[in-house]
Amino acid sequence: MFTGIIEATGTLAAVSRKGGESVVNIHCPQLDLSDVKLGDSIATNGVCLTVTELGQDYYCADVSGETLSRTGFADYRLGQAVNLEKALLPTTRLGGHLVSGHVDGVGRVSKRTQLGRTLELWVHAPVDLARYIAEKGSITVDGISLTVNEVSGSAFKLTLVPHTLAGTTLMEWQVGRSVNLEVDLIARYLERLLAGNPEQSGGLTLATLAASGFMK
């Protein structure tokens, strides 16, 4: 699990293809790797990757065909900057929101407006993810926990302050850029709960809530 609070940025130093999969090398001199060991997870642009090789200022990880098909990794270039976050500890401050590192889809930056020191971005999400995106709710974009400030159809607006801009790859985002999206975990599980048991008719209703003592 992660929080969406970026610890450092790194760069994609090397990629090797193995059939339908890839092995990536992430150069990350700004990330403290002293407490990282093989098998640990590091969110890389919001994608939970398992460390398979570790050096003083880099790590390697396998990127499966499933991950390549669901994220922007297939289009990444050598030298591309990526947002990095190590898996959280029980004692970690939850400054963002609960993030799994499992990307739901790829969005695209559709508008960019500089407002003084603040940057405003509009991002178009896949239509099937729009129902999970709520005004003032949380969303993870390329691994960054961000607040949705406005929603219009399947597009949403982000208002980004200088501190967030300085510690992430956000300043590089231009119109047309693809970004990894992970919607709020609670929204996904709530939808499944409301759908009920697929082997039974109906989902969660006012009647079942009343029968269970949740309503008077």
N, C-alpha and C positions, 0 to 999 in steps of 0.2 A: 504494500500500500504506500501511497505518496500523498502529499498535501498540495501539490501544484505551486509551491514556493520554490523558485529556481535558485539553486546553490551556485551555479557557475555555467558558463558556456564553453563549448569545445568545438572542434572541427572534425569533419569526416576526412580522415587521413588516408584511408585505403579501403577498397572494396574488392573482394574476390568472389567470383560466382562459382557455385557448386550445384549444378543441375538447375532446379527451380528455386534454389535458396542462395543466400549470400552470407559472407562473413565480413563484418565491418570492423574497422579500427578507428577508435575515437581518441583523438589527441586532446587531452584535457589538463594542462598544467595548472589551471586555476581551481580544479576540484581536488579536495583533500581525499586521497585514496588510502591513507594510512590505516583506516579501519575497514577497508573493503577486502574481501577474499573471494576466491573462485566460487562461483555458484550464487553470489549475491546479485541483487537486482538493481539496475540503474535505469531510471526513466530518461529516455533519449528522445527529445522532441515529443514527449508524452507517450512513448512506446516503452513498455516494460521489457528490458533486455537483460538476459542472464550473462554475467561475466564469465568468459571461457579462457581468457588470457589476460594477465595483469602486469603492467610495468609501472615505473615510477611516475610517468605522466601520460599513460594511455591505458585503454582496455579494449579487448576484442569481444565480440558477441556474434552469435548466429542470428540471422534474420530469416524466418521461415517463409515459405511461399504464401502462407495464409497472411502473414504480416505484410508482405510486399503487396498483396492484392488489396488490403484494407487501409493502407496508410500511404503517405507520400514518399516512403523510403525508396520506392522503385525509381523515382525521378531525381533523387538527390545527387548532387555533383560533388566531386572531390573538392575539399576546401570549404564546403558549406558549413556554416555555423549552426550548432544545435544547442538546445536548452537541456541542462542536466540536473537531475535530482536523485540522490541516493534514497533507498527505501527508508521509511520513517521507523523510529524506535518508539517503544511505549512511552518514553519520556519526552518525545518531540512535541514542541508547540504546534498545534494544528492551526497555523495561520491562514491557510487557504480553505480547502474542503477535502473530503475524502476522495481520493483519485486512485483508480485501480491500475492505470497504465494499459488498459485494453481499449484501443481506439475504436470508436463506433463508425466513423466515416471521415471523409475528406471534404473540407469546405474550401471556399475561395474568397480572397479579399476582393471586394467589389468597389470600395470607395475609401479614400484616405484623405483626411483633412487635418492640417496642422493648426491648432488653436493656441497660439502663444507657446508655452512649454508643454502643453497637453496635446496628445495625438488622438484623433477620433477615427476609428475604423469601422466599416461595415463589412460583415462576412456573410456570404451565402452558404447555408448548410444544405445537405441533401434533404429533399422534401420529407423523406420518412423519419428524419430526426427532428423536424420542426416542432412536433407536439411535446418534446421533452424540454424545449427551450423557453424559459419564462422570464419576463421582465423582472429585474433585480434578483434573478436566480444566478446560480453558479454554472460555469462551463469551463472545460479545460481546452485550451487552444495551443497546440504545439507544446504541451506539457505545463502551460502556465494557467494557474487558477485565476479566472477573471469573472467580473460581474457583468451580466447582461443589462445594459441600460435602456434598451428599446428593442422591440420586436416588430417586424413587418413581414408577414408571410413566413417564408423560410429564412429570411435574412435577420441579422441581429447586429446591434451597435455596441461597440466597446469604447470606453473613454479611459485613456491610459496616461497615468501620471509620470513625471520624470524619473522617479525612483524605479518603477517597473521597467521603463524604457532603457535605463542605464544597465540593468542587470540581466537583460534577456536579449533575444535576437529581434525584438519588435521593431527597432528602428530600420531594419533591413526589409521589412514587409512592404511590398509595393502592390498596386492593383494587379490582380491576376495570379498572385501567389497562392499556392495550395497549402492548406494547413490541416494538421490532424485535430480531430474533434472527439472529445469524450464528454458525453452528457452526464448530468448528475445521477449518481448511483441510486439515490432515493426515488427519483422519477421512474427509472427503469423497473425497480422492484415493486413500486406501487402499482404500476400498470399491470404487471404480472399478477399481483395479488387481486386486483380488481377483476381480472379476467377469470379468476376462479380455477377450479379443477377442470382441465380440458376433457376429462372423461365424464363430467357431470354438466348438466345444463345450467346456464346462468353463472354469474359471478357474484361479487360482493354487492349486496343490495341493502336498502334501508331496513327491510324486513329481517335479513339475517343479522344486521347490527343490533336491532331491537331484541331479537331472540337471544343474542349473546350477552345482553345486559349493557350494551354501549349506549343505548338510547332509552329515554323514559317517555 
